[in-house]
C-alpha cells in the first residue's frame, strides 16, 4: 500500500527534465562545459595572439608581403594590435573562468574585435586567421548562449 500525500499538501514535482540534474544541484561556483571551454579558449587565443604580435613586431618580414591590399597596415602596427588584443584576451579569459559577470560581456566584445582583426590580417596568414576566426565564433556563441538563470531572490538583489 502506498501512502498518498495529505490532501492539503501540494504534490512535489521535479521541474528538471528526466536525465538532467535539478537546477539547484549545480549551484553557484560551477561553469558549464562550454563556458569553461570558452574561457580557456579566450586565454589560449590571447597567448597565441601575443606570440603572433611579438613575431610581427620583432621581425617585419616574418609574414609574407602581399601586393595591393585595401587594409594594408605596417606589420609592426599589426603586431601591436595583436599583442594588445592578446594581453586583454588572457585577462578576460581568466575573468570568465572566475565567473565574473563583466568578463562575459568583455569576452563577447573582445572575440568580436579579434574576429575583425583576424579578418583584416587574412592576407598575411590565411590558414591561421581562419582558424582563429572559427575559435572567436565559438567563444561568442558560448558566452552569449549560456547566461546563468537567476532565481527570484537573485533577480531583485
Secondary structure, 3 states (H helix, E strand, C coil): CCCCCCCCCCCCCCCCCCCCCCHHHHCCCCCCHHHHHHHHHHHHHHHHHHHHHHHHHHCCCCCCCCCCCCCCCCHHHHHHHHHHHHHHHHHHHHHHHCCCHHHHHHHHHHHHHHHHHHHHCCCCCHHHHHHHHHHHHHHHHHHHHCCCCCCHHHHHC
